[in-house]
Amino acid sequence: MHPPCSSSSSSSSKQQQQQQQHQQQQQQQQQVQQQHMYLQQQQHHHHHYHHHHQHQQHQHQQQQEQQQEQQQEQQQEQQEEKPI
């Protein structure tokens, strides 16, 4: 039984989780900025072309959202596995 050791490991895992969440938030902000620039660029092109690319972009956004959900689930599982 080493209580100090287990408590220190659990606190470090929480710090790691906060860092990962912060990185995810940064990625989301970057994605929004890119989308805004992308739409401005595409508006100069023909309307049909613009619509076609919007559809692709929407699919890409869904993929990223799914990835983030998976990452969050993994983080929760890791927390539950570690002894408090």
MARLO-908727 format. One record per residue: residue number from 1; residue in three letters; x, y, z of N, C-alpha, C, CB in turn. Coordinates in Angstrom, 1 decimal, padded with zeros to 4 digits. Glycine has a CB too. Example, Ala and Ser with C-alpha at 12.3 -4.5 7.8 and 13.67 -1.06 7.14 Angstrom:
% MARLO-908727
NODE/n/res/nu/nv/nw/cau/cav/caw/cu/cv/cw/cbu/cbv/cbw
NODE/1/ALA/013.2/-005.7/007.8/012.3/-004.5/007.8/013.2/-003.3/007.8/011.3/-004.5/009.0
NODE/2/SER/012.8/-002.2/007.1/013.7/-001.1/007.1/012.9/000.0/007.9/014.1/-000.6/005.7
This chain:
% MARLO-908727
NODE/n/res/nu/nv/nw/cau/cav/caw/cu/cv/cw/cbu/cbv/cbw
NODE/1/MET/000.8/-001.2/000.0/000.0/000.0/000.0/000.9/001.3/000.0/-001.0/000.0/001.2
NODE/2/HIS/000.8/002.0/-001.1/001.5/003.3/-001.1/000.6/004.4/-001.5/002.7/003.2/-002.1
NODE/3/PRO/-000.2/005.0/-000.6/-001.1/006.0/-000.9/-000.5/007.2/-001.6/-001.8/006.5/000.3
NODE/4/PRO/000.6/007.7/-001.2/001.2/009.0/-001.9/001.4/008.7/-003.3/002.5/009.4/-001.2
NODE/5/CYS/001.9/007.5/-003.6/002.3/007.2/-005.0/001.0/007.2/-005.9/003.0/005.8/-005.1
NODE/6/SER/000.0/006.5/-005.5/-001.2/006.5/-006.3/-001.9/007.8/-006.5/-002.2/005.5/-005.6
NODE/7/SER/-001.8/008.7/-005.4/-002.5/010.0/-005.5/-001.7/010.9/-006.5/-002.5/010.7/-004.1
NODE/8/SER/-000.4/010.8/-006.5/000.4/011.6/-007.4/000.1/011.2/-008.9/001.9/011.5/-007.1
NODE/9/SER/000.0/009.9/-009.1/-000.2/009.4/-010.5/-001.6/009.8/-011.0/-000.1/007.8/-010.6
NODE/10/SER/-002.6/009.8/-010.1/-003.9/010.2/-010.6/-004.0/011.7/-010.9/-005.0/009.9/-009.5
NODE/11/SER/-003.2/012.5/-010.1/-003.2/014.0/-010.4/-002.5/014.2/-011.7/-002.6/014.7/-009.2
NODE/12/SER/-001.5/013.5/-012.0/-000.7/013.7/-013.3/-001.6/013.4/-014.5/000.6/012.9/-013.3
NODE/13/SER/-002.4/012.3/-014.3/-003.3/011.9/-015.4/-004.3/013.0/-015.7/-004.0/010.5/-015.1
NODE/14/LYS/-004.8/013.6/-014.6/-005.8/014.7/-014.8/-005.2/015.9/-015.6/-006.4/015.2/-013.5
NODE/15/GLN/-003.9/016.2/-015.3/-003.2/017.3/-016.0/-003.1/016.9/-017.5/-001.8/017.5/-015.4
NODE/16/GLN/-002.8/015.7/-017.8/-002.7/015.3/-019.2/-004.0/015.5/-019.9/-002.2/013.9/-019.3
NODE/17/GLN/-005.1/015.1/-019.2/-006.4/015.2/-019.9/-006.7/016.6/-020.2/-007.5/014.5/-018.9
NODE/18/GLN/-006.5/017.5/-019.2/-006.8/018.9/-019.4/-006.0/019.5/-020.6/-006.4/019.8/-018.2
NODE/19/GLN/-004.7/019.1/-020.8/-003.9/019.5/-021.9/-004.5/019.0/-023.2/-002.4/019.0/-021.8
NODE/20/GLN/-004.9/017.7/-023.3/-005.5/017.2/-024.5/-006.8/017.9/-024.8/-005.8/015.7/-024.3
NODE/21/GLN/-007.6/018.2/-023.9/-008.8/019.0/-024.1/-008.5/020.4/-024.7/-009.7/019.1/-022.9
NODE/22/HIS/-007.5/021.0/-024.2/-007.1/022.3/-024.6/-006.7/022.3/-026.1/-006.0/022.9/-023.7
NODE/23/GLN/-005.9/021.2/-026.4/-005.5/021.0/-027.8/-006.7/020.9/-028.7/-004.6/019.8/-028.0
NODE/24/GLN/-007.7/020.1/-028.3/-008.9/019.9/-029.1/-009.6/021.3/-029.4/-009.9/019.0/-028.4
NODE/25/GLN/-009.7/022.1/-028.3/-010.3/023.4/-028.5/-009.5/024.3/-029.5/-010.4/024.2/-027.1
NODE/26/GLN/-008.2/024.2/-029.5/-007.4/025.0/-030.4/-007.7/024.5/-031.8/-005.9/024.8/-030.1
NODE/27/GLN/-007.8/023.2/-032.0/-008.1/022.6/-033.4/-009.4/023.1/-033.9/-008.0/021.1/-033.3
NODE/28/GLN/-010.4/023.1/-033.0/-011.7/023.6/-033.4/-011.6/025.1/-033.9/-012.7/023.5/-032.3
NODE/29/GLN/-010.9/025.9/-033.1/-010.8/027.3/-033.5/-010.1/027.5/-034.9/-010.0/028.1/-032.4
NODE/30/GLN/-009.1/026.7/-035.1/-008.4/026.8/-036.4/-009.3/026.3/-037.5/-007.1/025.9/-036.3
NODE/31/GLN/-010.1/025.3/-037.3/-011.0/024.8/-038.3/-012.0/025.9/-038.7/-011.7/023.5/-037.8
NODE/32/VAL/-012.5/026.6/-037.7/-013.5/027.6/-038.0/-012.9/028.7/-038.9/-014.1/028.2/-036.7
NODE/33/GLN/-011.7/029.1/-038.5/-011.0/030.1/-039.3/-010.7/029.7/-040.7/-009.6/030.5/-038.6
NODE/34/GLN/-010.3/028.4/-040.9/-010.1/027.9/-042.2/-011.3/027.8/-043.0/-009.4/026.5/-042.1
NODE/35/GLN/-012.4/027.4/-042.4/-013.7/027.4/-043.1/-014.1/028.7/-043.6/-014.8/026.8/-042.2
NODE/36/HIS/-013.9/029.8/-042.8/-014.3/031.1/-043.2/-013.5/031.6/-044.4/-014.1/032.1/-042.0
NODE/37/MET/-012.2/031.3/-044.4/-011.4/031.7/-045.5/-011.7/030.9/-046.8/-009.9/031.5/-045.2
NODE/38/TYR/-012.0/029.6/-046.6/-012.3/028.7/-047.7/-013.6/029.2/-048.4/-012.5/027.2/-047.2
NODE/39/LEU/-014.6/029.5/-047.6/-015.9/030.0/-048.2/-015.7/031.3/-049.0/-016.9/030.2/-047.1
NODE/40/GLN/-014.9/032.2/-048.4/-014.6/033.4/-049.1/-013.9/033.2/-050.5/-013.7/034.4/-048.3
NODE/41/GLN/-013.0/032.3/-050.5/-012.3/031.9/-051.7/-013.3/031.3/-052.7/-011.1/031.0/-051.5
NODE/42/GLN/-014.1/030.4/-052.3/-015.0/029.6/-053.2/-016.1/030.5/-053.8/-015.6/028.5/-052.4
NODE/43/GLN/-016.4/031.6/-053.1/-017.5/032.5/-053.6/-017.1/033.1/-054.9/-017.9/033.5/-052.5
NODE/44/HIS/-015.8/033.2/-055.2/-015.4/033.8/-056.4/-015.6/032.9/-057.6/-013.9/034.2/-056.3
NODE/45/HIS/-015.8/031.6/-057.3/-015.9/030.7/-058.4/-017.4/030.5/-058.8/-015.4/029.3/-058.0
NODE/46/HIS/-017.6/029.7/-059.8/-019.0/029.5/-060.3/-019.8/028.9/-059.1/-019.0/028.5/-061.5
NODE/47/HIS/-021.1/029.2/-059.2/-022.0/028.8/-058.1/-022.1/027.2/-057.9/-023.4/029.3/-058.3
NODE/48/HIS/-022.2/026.5/-059.0/-022.3/025.1/-059.0/-021.0/024.5/-058.3/-022.5/024.5/-060.4
NODE/49/TYR/-019.9/025.0/-058.7/-018.6/024.5/-058.2/-018.5/024.8/-056.7/-017.4/025.3/-059.0
NODE/50/HIS/-019.0/025.9/-056.3/-019.0/026.3/-054.9/-019.8/025.4/-054.1/-019.5/027.8/-054.8
NODE/51/HIS/-021.0/025.1/-054.6/-021.9/024.2/-053.9/-021.3/022.8/-053.7/-023.3/024.1/-054.6
NODE/52/HIS/-020.7/022.3/-054.8/-020.1/021.0/-054.8/-019.0/020.9/-053.7/-019.4/020.7/-056.1
NODE/53/HIS/-018.2/021.9/-053.5/-017.1/021.9/-052.5/-017.7/022.0/-051.1/-016.1/022.9/-052.8
NODE/54/GLN/-018.7/022.8/-051.0/-019.3/022.9/-049.7/-019.7/021.5/-049.1/-020.6/023.8/-049.7
NODE/55/HIS/-020.2/020.7/-050.0/-020.7/019.3/-049.6/-019.5/018.5/-049.1/-021.4/018.6/-050.8
NODE/56/GLN/-018.4/018.6/-049.8/-017.2/017.8/-049.4/-016.7/018.3/-048.0/-016.1/018.0/-050.4
NODE/57/GLN/-016.8/019.6/-047.9/-016.3/020.2/-046.6/-017.1/019.8/-045.4/-016.3/021.8/-046.7
NODE/58/HIS/-018.4/019.7/-045.7/-019.4/019.3/-044.6/-019.0/017.8/-044.1/-020.8/019.3/-045.1
NODE/59/GLN/-018.7/017.0/-045.1/-018.4/015.6/-044.7/-017.1/015.6/-043.9/-018.2/014.7/-046.0
NODE/60/HIS/-016.1/016.4/-044.3/-014.9/016.5/-043.6/-015.1/016.9/-042.1/-013.9/017.4/-044.3
NODE/61/GLN/-016.0/017.9/-041.9/-016.3/018.4/-040.6/-016.9/017.2/-039.7/-017.3/019.6/-040.7
NODE/62/GLN/-017.8/016.5/-040.3/-018.4/015.3/-039.6/-017.3/014.4/-039.1/-019.5/014.6/-040.4
NODE/63/GLN/-016.4/014.1/-040.0/-015.3/013.2/-039.6/-014.5/013.7/-038.4/-014.3/013.0/-040.8
NODE/64/GLN/-014.2/015.0/-038.4/-013.5/015.5/-037.3/-014.3/015.4/-036.0/-013.1/017.0/-037.6
NODE/65/GLU/-015.6/015.7/-036.1/-016.4/015.6/-034.9/-016.4/014.2/-034.3/-017.8/016.1/-035.2
NODE/66/GLN/-016.5/013.2/-035.2/-016.5/011.8/-034.8/-015.1/011.5/-034.1/-016.7/010.9/-036.0
NODE/67/GLN/-014.1/012.0/-034.6/-012.7/011.7/-034.0/-012.7/012.3/-032.6/-011.6/012.3/-034.9
NODE/68/GLN/-013.2/013.5/-032.5/-013.1/014.2/-031.2/-014.0/013.4/-030.2/-013.6/015.6/-031.3
NODE/69/GLU/-015.1/012.9/-030.6/-016.0/012.1/-029.7/-015.2/010.9/-029.2/-017.3/011.8/-030.4
NODE/70/GLN/-014.6/010.2/-030.2/-013.8/009.0/-029.9/-012.7/009.3/-028.9/-013.2/008.4/-031.1
NODE/71/GLN/-012.0/010.4/-029.1/-010.9/010.8/-028.2/-011.4/011.0/-026.8/-010.2/012.0/-028.7
NODE/72/GLN/-012.6/011.7/-026.7/-013.1/012.0/-025.3/-013.5/010.7/-024.6/-014.3/012.9/-025.5
NODE/73/GLU/-014.1/009.8/-025.4/-014.5/008.5/-024.8/-013.3/007.7/-024.3/-015.2/007.6/-025.8
NODE/74/GLN/-012.2/007.8/-025.1/-011.0/007.1/-024.6/-010.4/007.7/-023.3/-009.9/007.2/-025.7
NODE/75/GLN/-010.5/009.0/-023.3/-010.0/009.7/-022.1/-010.8/009.3/-020.8/-010.1/011.2/-022.2
NODE/76/GLN/-012.1/009.2/-021.0/-013.0/008.8/-019.9/-012.6/007.4/-019.4/-014.5/008.9/-020.2
NODE/77/GLU/-012.4/006.5/-020.4/-012.1/005.1/-020.1/-010.8/005.1/-019.3/-012.0/004.3/-021.4
NODE/78/GLN/-009.8/005.8/-019.7/-008.5/005.9/-019.0/-008.7/006.3/-017.6/-007.5/006.8/-019.8
NODE/79/GLN/-009.5/007.3/-017.4/-009.7/007.8/-016.0/-010.3/006.8/-015.1/-010.6/009.1/-016.0
NODE/80/GLU/-011.3/006.1/-015.7/-012.0/005.0/-014.9/-011.1/003.9/-014.5/-013.2/004.5/-015.7
NODE/81/GLU/-010.2/003.5/-015.4/-009.3/002.4/-015.2/-008.3/002.8/-014.1/-008.5/002.1/-016.5
NODE/82/LYS/-007.9/004.0/-014.0/-006.8/004.4/-013.0/-007.4/004.4/-011.6/-006.2/005.7/-013.3
NODE/83/PRO/-006.8/003.8/-010.6/-007.3/003.9/-009.2/-007.2/005.3/-008.6/-006.5/002.9/-008.3
NODE/84/ILE/-008.1/005.7/-007.8/-008.1/007.0/-007.2/-007.5/006.9/-005.8/-009.6/007.6/-007.2
